[in-house]
Amino acid sequence: MTDLDPENAKIITLARSARARTGAAEGAAVRDTDGRTYAATTVALASLKLTALQAAVAAAVASGAEGLEAAAVVTEGSLDAASVSAVRDLTASAPVFRADLAGVVQERV
């Protein structure tokens, strides 16, 4: 996908940066309906496991977001159904972009 608008390209960049900074398996970012962005990475603790997208959605909700405009995940793998469901819980129509490690969008759900 090369016709990505600048705001969606921004959340992919944020997701890539979060992943690179921590060395996590995944990085994710979401943009809420007020235009605020939240980035997160995979959480893999003994007592808590979250995908990067679940963590980003949780950060948005904890900050008072009532809806999402878009979400992005940077991963070598595929989109996890539970991750997409977390986005859909807030906004059923929000696009979810999956990008590779170079930030090239491979999929839009």
DSSP file (Angstrom, degrees, kcal/mol; ACC not computed):
  #  RESIDUE AA STRUCTURE BP1 BP2  ACC     N-H-->O    O-->H-N    N-H-->O    O-->H-N    TCO  KAPPA ALPHA  PHI   PSI    X-CA   Y-CA   Z-CA
    1    1 A M              0   0    0      0, 0.0   104,-0.5     0, 0.0     3,-0.2   0.000 360.0 360.0 360.0 122.1    0.0    0.0    0.0
    2    2 A T        +     0   0    0      1,-0.1     2,-0.1   102,-0.1   102,-0.0   0.503 360.0  77.2-114.3  -7.9    1.5    3.3   -1.1
    3    3 A D        +     0   0    0      2,-0.0     2,-0.3     0, 0.0    -1,-0.1  -0.141  61.7 145.2 -96.6  38.9   -1.5    5.5   -0.8
    4    4 A L        -     0   0    0     -3,-0.2     0, 0.0    -2,-0.1     0, 0.0  -0.590  49.5-123.4 -78.5 131.6   -1.4    5.8    3.0
    5    5 A D    >>  -     0   0    0     -2,-0.3     4,-2.3     1,-0.1     3,-0.6  -0.376  26.6-107.3 -73.8 159.5   -2.4    9.2    4.4
    6    6 A P  H 3> S+     0   0    0      0, 0.0     4,-1.9     0, 0.0    -1,-0.1   0.814 117.0  54.9 -58.4 -34.8    0.1   11.1    6.6
    7    7 A E  H 3> S+     0   0    0      2,-0.2     4,-1.3     1,-0.2     5,-0.1   0.877 111.4  44.2 -68.7 -36.7   -1.8   10.4    9.8
    8    8 A N  H <> S+     0   0    0     -3,-0.6     4,-1.6     2,-0.2    -1,-0.2   0.862 110.8  54.1 -74.9 -35.2   -1.8    6.7    9.3
    9    9 A A  H  X S+     0   0    0     -4,-2.3     4,-2.2     1,-0.2    -2,-0.2   0.873 104.7  57.8 -62.0 -35.5    1.8    6.7    8.2
   10   10 A K  H  X S+     0   0    0     -4,-1.9     4,-2.5    -5,-0.2    -1,-0.2   0.910 104.4  48.4 -62.6 -43.5    2.6    8.5   11.5
   11   11 A I  H  X S+     0   0    0     -4,-1.3     4,-2.2     1,-0.2    -1,-0.2   0.839 109.8  53.0 -70.9 -28.4    1.1    5.7   13.7
   12   12 A I  H  X S+     0   0    0     -4,-1.6     4,-2.5     2,-0.2    -1,-0.2   0.921 109.8  48.7 -66.7 -41.9    3.1    3.1   11.7
   13   13 A T  H  X S+     0   0    0     -4,-2.2     4,-2.5     2,-0.2    -2,-0.2   0.909 111.3  49.9 -61.9 -42.4    6.2    5.2   12.4
   14   14 A L  H  X S+     0   0    0     -4,-2.5     4,-2.4     2,-0.2    -1,-0.2   0.904 110.9  49.4 -62.7 -41.5    5.3    5.3   16.1
   15   15 A A  H  X S+     0   0    0     -4,-2.2     4,-2.2     2,-0.2    -2,-0.2   0.908 111.6  48.8 -64.7 -42.3    4.8    1.6   16.2
   16   16 A R  H  X S+     0   0    0     -4,-2.5     4,-2.7     1,-0.2     5,-0.2   0.920 111.6  49.7 -62.0 -43.9    8.1    0.9   14.5
   17   17 A S  H  X S+     0   0    0     -4,-2.5     4,-2.5     2,-0.2    -2,-0.2   0.910 110.0  49.8 -63.4 -43.5    9.9    3.2   16.9
   18   18 A A  H  X S+     0   0    0     -4,-2.4     4,-1.5     2,-0.2     6,-0.3   0.928 113.4  46.5 -61.6 -45.1    8.3    1.6   20.0
   19   19 A R  H  X>S+     0   0    0     -4,-2.2     4,-2.2     1,-0.2     5,-0.8   0.928 114.2  47.0 -62.9 -45.8    9.3   -1.9   18.8
   20   20 A A  H  <5S+     0   0    0     -4,-2.7    -1,-0.2     1,-0.2    -2,-0.2   0.879 108.9  55.3 -65.1 -38.2   12.9   -0.8   17.9
   21   21 A R  H  <5S+     0   0    0     -4,-2.5    -1,-0.2    -5,-0.2    -2,-0.2   0.857 121.9  26.5 -63.9 -36.5   13.4    1.0   21.2
   22   22 A T  H  <5S-     0   0    0     -4,-1.5    -2,-0.2    -5,-0.2    -1,-0.2   0.608  96.9-126.6-105.1 -14.7   12.5   -2.1   23.3
   23   23 A G  T  <5 +     0   0    0     -4,-2.2    -3,-0.2    -5,-0.2    -4,-0.1   0.716  54.1 159.9  73.1  20.0   13.4   -4.9   21.0
   24   24 A A      < -     0   0    0     -5,-0.8    -1,-0.2    -6,-0.3     3,-0.1  -0.215  54.6-114.1 -72.1 163.9    9.9   -6.4   21.4
   25   25 A A  S    S+     0   0    0      1,-0.1    51,-0.5    50,-0.1     2,-0.3   0.851  97.8  18.3 -65.6 -35.4    8.3   -8.8   19.1
   26   26 A E        -     0   0    0     49,-0.1    16,-1.4    50,-0.1     2,-0.4  -0.958  60.1-161.3-136.9 152.6    5.7   -6.2   18.1
   27   27 A G  E     +AB  41  74A   0     47,-1.8    47,-3.2    -2,-0.3     2,-0.3  -0.974  18.0 179.1-126.9 147.9    5.1   -2.5   18.2
   28   28 A A  E     -AB  40  73A   0     12,-2.7    12,-2.5    -2,-0.4     2,-0.3  -0.976  11.1-172.7-145.3 158.5    1.7   -0.9   17.9
   29   29 A A  E     -AB  39  72A   0     43,-2.1    43,-2.6    -2,-0.3     2,-0.3  -0.988   4.4-164.9-149.2 149.0    0.1    2.5   17.9
   30   30 A V  E     -AB  38  71A   0      8,-2.3     8,-2.2    -2,-0.3     2,-0.5  -0.942  11.5-145.7-130.7 155.0   -3.4    3.8   17.8
   31   31 A R  E     -AB  37  70A   0     39,-2.4    38,-3.3    -2,-0.3    39,-1.3  -0.989  20.1-145.5-120.2 125.6   -5.0    7.2   17.1
   32   32 A D  E >   - B   0  68A   0      4,-2.9     3,-2.1    -2,-0.5    36,-0.3  -0.256  33.5 -94.4 -85.1 177.1   -8.1    8.2   19.1
   33   33 A T  T 3  S+     0   0    0     34,-1.6    35,-0.1     1,-0.3    -1,-0.1   0.570 125.6  56.7 -71.5  -8.0  -11.0   10.3   17.8
   34   34 A D  T 3  S-     0   0    0     33,-0.3    -1,-0.3     2,-0.1     3,-0.1   0.388 120.8-107.6 -96.7   0.4   -9.4   13.4   19.3
   35   35 A G  S <  S+     0   0    0     -3,-2.1     2,-0.2     1,-0.3    -2,-0.1   0.452  73.5 139.4  88.3   1.3   -6.2   12.8   17.3
   36   36 A R        -     0   0    0     -5,-0.0    -4,-2.9    24,-0.0     2,-0.3  -0.519  40.9-143.9 -77.3 147.6   -4.1   11.7   20.3
   37   37 A T  E     -A   31   0A   0     -6,-0.2     2,-0.4    -2,-0.2    -6,-0.2  -0.858  13.6-168.9-116.4 150.9   -1.7    8.8   19.7
   38   38 A Y  E     -A   30   0A   0     -8,-2.2    -8,-2.3    -2,-0.3     2,-0.3  -0.999   5.5-167.0-137.5 130.6   -0.7    6.0   21.9
   39   39 A A  E     +A   29   0A   0     -2,-0.4     2,-0.3   -10,-0.2   -10,-0.2  -0.891  13.7 159.7-119.9 151.1    2.2    3.5   21.3
   40   40 A A  E     -A   28   0A   0    -12,-2.5   -12,-2.7    -2,-0.3     2,-0.3  -0.966  22.8-139.4-157.9 169.2    3.0    0.3   23.0
   41   41 A T  E     -A   27   0A   0     -2,-0.3   -14,-0.2   -14,-0.2    14,-0.1  -0.771  46.8 -62.4-126.9 174.8    4.9   -3.0   22.6
   42   42 A T        -     0   0    0    -16,-1.4     2,-0.6    -2,-0.3     9,-0.2  -0.318  45.5-147.7 -56.2 136.3    4.3   -6.6   23.4
   43   43 A V  E     +E   50   0B   0      7,-2.6     7,-2.3   -19,-0.1     2,-0.3  -0.959  22.8 170.6-110.2 119.6    3.9   -7.2   27.2
   44   44 A A  E     +E   49   0B   0     -2,-0.6     2,-0.2     5,-0.2     5,-0.2  -0.639  16.3 146.6-133.1  75.3    5.2  -10.7   28.2
   45   45 A L        -     0   0    0      3,-3.0     3,-0.2    -2,-0.3    -2,-0.0  -0.643  60.6-109.1-101.9 164.2    5.3  -10.9   32.0
   46   46 A A  S    S+     0   0    0     -2,-0.2     3,-0.1     1,-0.2    -1,-0.1   0.874 120.5  30.1 -59.5 -36.2    4.8  -14.1   34.0
   47   47 A S  S    S+     0   0    0      1,-0.2     2,-0.3    -3,-0.0    -1,-0.2   0.462 123.7  44.3-104.9  -2.1    1.4  -12.7   35.2
   48   48 A L        +     0   0    0     -3,-0.2    -3,-3.0     2,-0.0     2,-0.4  -0.960  54.3 179.6-149.0 125.2    0.4  -10.5   32.2
   49   49 A K  E     +E   44   0B   0     -2,-0.3     2,-0.4    -5,-0.2    -5,-0.2  -0.986  13.3 161.1-128.2 122.4    0.5  -11.1   28.5
   50   50 A L  E     -E   43   0B   0     -7,-2.3    -7,-2.6    -2,-0.4     2,-0.1  -0.997  35.8-124.4-136.5 141.9   -0.7   -8.5   26.0
   51   51 A T     >  -     0   0    0     -2,-0.4     4,-2.3    -9,-0.2     5,-0.2  -0.404  38.4-105.7 -71.4 164.3   -0.1   -8.1   22.3
   52   52 A A  H  > S+     0   0    0      1,-0.2     4,-2.3     2,-0.2   -24,-0.2   0.902 122.1  50.3 -59.7 -40.7    1.3   -4.7   21.4
   53   53 A L  H  > S+     0   0    0      2,-0.2     4,-2.6     1,-0.2    -1,-0.2   0.905 108.7  50.9 -68.1 -40.0   -2.1   -3.6   19.9
   54   54 A Q  H  > S+     0   0    0      1,-0.2     4,-2.5     2,-0.2    -1,-0.2   0.912 111.5  49.4 -60.4 -40.9   -3.9   -4.7   23.1
   55   55 A A  H  X S+     0   0    0     -4,-2.3     4,-2.2     2,-0.2    -2,-0.2   0.889 111.0  48.9 -65.9 -39.7   -1.4   -2.7   25.1
   56   56 A A  H  X S+     0   0    0     -4,-2.3     4,-2.1     2,-0.2    -2,-0.2   0.906 112.4  48.0 -66.9 -41.6   -1.9    0.4   22.9
   57   57 A V  H  X S+     0   0    0     -4,-2.6     4,-2.8     2,-0.2     5,-0.2   0.919 110.9  51.7 -63.6 -42.8   -5.7    0.2   23.1
   58   58 A A  H  X S+     0   0    0     -4,-2.5     4,-2.7     1,-0.2    -2,-0.2   0.905 109.0  50.5 -60.4 -41.9   -5.4   -0.2   26.9
   59   59 A A  H  X S+     0   0    0     -4,-2.2     4,-1.0     2,-0.2    -1,-0.2   0.905 111.6  48.3 -62.7 -41.4   -3.2    2.9   27.1
   60   60 A A  H  <>S+     0   0    0     -4,-2.1     5,-2.6     2,-0.2     3,-0.5   0.936 113.6  45.8 -64.1 -47.0   -5.8    4.8   25.0
   61   61 A V  H ><5S+     0   0    0     -4,-2.8     3,-1.7     1,-0.2    -2,-0.2   0.908 109.8  54.4 -63.3 -42.0   -8.7    3.7   27.1
   62   62 A A  H 3<5S+     0   0    0     -4,-2.7    -1,-0.2     1,-0.3    -2,-0.2   0.741 107.2  52.6 -64.6 -21.9   -6.8    4.4   30.4
   63   63 A S  T 3<5S-     0   0    0     -4,-1.0    -1,-0.3    -3,-0.5    -2,-0.2   0.392 128.5 -96.8 -94.2   2.5   -6.3    8.0   29.1
   64   64 A G  T < 5 +     0   0    0     -3,-1.7    -3,-0.2     1,-0.3    -2,-0.1   0.529  64.5 160.9 100.1   6.9  -10.0    8.4   28.4
   65   65 A A      < -     0   0    0     -5,-2.6    -1,-0.3    -6,-0.2     3,-0.1  -0.390  19.2-173.4 -63.2 134.9  -10.3    7.6   24.7
   66   66 A E        +     0   0    0      1,-0.3     2,-0.3    -2,-0.1    -1,-0.1   0.526  67.1   6.6-105.2 -10.0  -13.8    6.8   23.7
   67   67 A G        -     0   0    0     -7,-0.1   -34,-1.6    24,-0.1     2,-0.4  -0.982  65.5-127.0-163.7 164.4  -13.1    5.8   20.1
   68   68 A L  E     -B   32   0A   0     -2,-0.3   -36,-0.3   -36,-0.3     3,-0.1  -0.945   6.1-166.4-122.3 141.8  -10.3    5.1   17.7
   69   69 A E  E    S-     0   0A   0    -38,-3.3     2,-0.3    -2,-0.4   -37,-0.2   0.808  75.9 -18.7 -88.5 -37.0   -9.7    6.4   14.2
   70   70 A A  E     -B   31   0A   0    -39,-1.3   -39,-2.4    24,-0.2    -1,-0.4  -0.987  54.0-152.6-165.2 162.2   -7.0    3.9   13.2
   71   71 A A  E     -Bc  30  96A   0     24,-2.1    26,-2.7    -2,-0.3     2,-0.3  -0.978   7.6-164.5-141.8 153.1   -4.5    1.4   14.5
   72   72 A A  E     -Bc  29  97A   0    -43,-2.6   -43,-2.1    -2,-0.3     2,-0.4  -0.999   2.7-167.1-141.3 143.9   -1.2    0.0   13.3
   73   73 A V  E     -Bc  28  98A   0     24,-2.6    26,-3.2    -2,-0.3     2,-0.6  -0.998   8.0-157.1-129.3 133.3    0.9   -3.0   14.2
   74   74 A V  E     +Bc  27  99A   0    -47,-3.2   -47,-1.8    -2,-0.4     2,-0.3  -0.958  39.2 134.5-108.9 118.8    4.5   -3.6   13.1
   75   75 A T        -     0   0    0     24,-2.2   -49,-0.1    -2,-0.6    26,-0.1  -0.989  61.5-132.2-158.5 157.7    5.3   -7.3   13.3
   76   76 A E  S    S+     0   0    0    -51,-0.5   -50,-0.1    -2,-0.3    -1,-0.1   0.598  95.3  59.7 -86.1 -14.5    6.9  -10.2   11.4
   77   77 A G  S    S-     0   0    0    -52,-0.2     2,-0.2     1,-0.2    -2,-0.2   0.008  94.5 -81.0 -96.8-157.8    3.8  -12.2   12.2
   78   78 A S        -     0   0    0      1,-0.1     2,-0.3    -2,-0.0    -1,-0.2  -0.558  52.8 -81.1-103.8 170.2    0.1  -12.0   11.4
   79   79 A L        -     0   0    0     -2,-0.2     2,-0.4    -4,-0.1    -1,-0.1  -0.563  44.1-129.8 -72.9 133.0   -2.6   -9.9   13.1
   80   80 A D     >  -     0   0    0     -2,-0.3     4,-2.0     1,-0.1     3,-0.4  -0.683   8.3-135.6 -83.7 134.0   -3.9  -11.6   16.2
   81   81 A A  H  > S+     0   0    0     -2,-0.4     4,-2.3     1,-0.2     5,-0.1   0.868 105.8  54.3 -59.5 -38.2   -7.7  -11.8   16.3
   82   82 A A  H  > S+     0   0    0      2,-0.2     4,-1.6     1,-0.2    -1,-0.2   0.854 106.5  52.8 -65.4 -33.5   -7.8  -10.7   19.9
   83   83 A S  H  > S+     0   0    0     -3,-0.4     4,-1.4     2,-0.2    -2,-0.2   0.938 110.3  45.8 -65.8 -47.2   -5.8   -7.6   19.0
   84   84 A V  H  X S+     0   0    0     -4,-2.0     4,-2.5     1,-0.2    -2,-0.2   0.889 109.4  56.7 -63.3 -38.4   -8.2   -6.7   16.3
   85   85 A S  H  X S+     0   0    0     -4,-2.3     4,-1.9     1,-0.2    -1,-0.2   0.860 100.8  57.4 -61.2 -35.9  -11.1   -7.3   18.6
   86   86 A A  H  X S+     0   0    0     -4,-1.6     4,-0.6     2,-0.2    -1,-0.2   0.902 109.7  44.6 -62.2 -40.7   -9.7   -4.8   21.1
   87   87 A V  H >X S+     0   0    0     -4,-1.4     4,-2.4     1,-0.2     3,-1.3   0.934 111.8  52.7 -65.6 -46.6   -9.8   -2.1   18.5
   88   88 A R  H 3< S+     0   0    0     -4,-2.5    -2,-0.2     1,-0.3    -1,-0.2   0.778  96.3  68.1 -63.4 -27.9  -13.3   -3.2   17.4
   89   89 A D  H 3< S+     0   0    0     -4,-1.9    -1,-0.3    -5,-0.2    -2,-0.2   0.838 112.9  31.4 -60.2 -31.0  -14.5   -2.9   21.0
   90   90 A L  H << S+     0   0    0     -3,-1.3     2,-0.3    -4,-0.6    -2,-0.2   0.872 139.8   6.0 -91.9 -45.0  -14.0    0.8   20.7
   91   91 A T    ><  -     0   0    0     -4,-2.4     3,-1.2   -24,-0.1    -1,-0.3  -0.895  57.1-160.4-147.3 110.1  -14.7    1.5   17.1
   92   92 A A  T 3  S+     0   0    0     -2,-0.3    -4,-0.1     1,-0.3    -1,-0.1   0.786  92.8  46.0 -62.6 -28.8  -16.0   -1.2   14.7
   93   93 A S  T 3  S+     0   0    0    -25,-0.1    -1,-0.3    -5,-0.1    -5,-0.1   0.419  78.1 122.8 -98.7   2.2  -14.9    0.6   11.6
   94   94 A A    <   -     0   0    0     -3,-1.2   -24,-0.2    -7,-0.1     2,-0.1  -0.459  63.5-122.7 -67.6 128.9  -11.4    1.7   12.5
   95   95 A P        -     0   0    0      0, 0.0   -24,-2.1     0, 0.0     2,-0.5  -0.447  18.6-153.1 -70.6 144.7   -8.8    0.4   10.1
   96   96 A V  E     -c   71   0A   0    -26,-0.2    13,-2.9    -2,-0.1     2,-0.4  -0.983   9.7-158.8-119.3 119.9   -6.1   -1.8   11.4
   97   97 A F  E     -cD  72 108A   0    -26,-2.7   -24,-2.6    -2,-0.5     2,-0.5  -0.823   4.5-158.5-100.4 134.8   -2.8   -1.7    9.4
   98   98 A R  E     -cD  73 107A   0      9,-2.8     8,-3.4    -2,-0.4     9,-1.5  -0.966  17.9-177.4-110.5 121.9   -0.2   -4.5    9.6
   99   99 A A  E     -cD  74 105A   0    -26,-3.2   -24,-2.2    -2,-0.5     6,-0.2  -0.846  22.9-120.8-116.7 153.9    3.2   -3.4    8.5
  100  100 A D    >   -     0   0    0      4,-2.3     3,-2.2    -2,-0.3   -24,-0.1  -0.211  47.2 -84.7 -80.4-178.8    6.5   -5.3    8.2
  101  101 A L  T 3  S+     0   0    0      1,-0.3   -25,-0.1     2,-0.1    -1,-0.1   0.732 130.6  56.1 -64.1 -21.7    9.6   -4.3   10.1
  102  102 A A  T 3  S-     0   0    0      2,-0.1    -1,-0.3     0, 0.0     3,-0.1   0.503 120.5-108.5 -85.3  -4.8   10.5   -1.8    7.4
  103  103 A G  S <  S+     0   0    0     -3,-2.2     2,-0.5     1,-0.3    -2,-0.1   0.584  70.3 144.6  89.2  10.9    7.1   -0.1    7.9
  104  104 A V        -     0   0    0      1,-0.1    -4,-2.3   -92,-0.0    -1,-0.3  -0.738  54.3-119.3 -85.9 124.0    5.6   -1.3    4.6
  105  105 A V  E     +D   99   0A   0     -2,-0.5    -6,-0.3  -104,-0.5     3,-0.1  -0.447  35.7 173.1 -67.1 126.6    1.9   -2.0    5.0
  106  106 A Q  E     +     0   0A   0     -8,-3.4     2,-0.3     1,-0.3    -7,-0.2   0.619  63.9  12.0-104.0 -21.4    1.2   -5.6    4.2
  107  107 A E  E     -D   98   0A   0     -9,-1.5    -9,-2.8  -106,-0.1     2,-0.4  -0.993  51.1-158.2-159.7 145.6   -2.5   -5.7    5.2
  108  108 A R  E      D   97   0A   0     -2,-0.3   -11,-0.2   -11,-0.2    -3,-0.0  -0.994 360.0 360.0-128.6 125.5   -5.4   -3.5    6.2
  109  109 A V              0   0    0    -13,-2.9   -12,-0.1    -2,-0.4    -1,-0.1   0.358 360.0 360.0-111.1 360.0   -8.3   -5.0    8.2
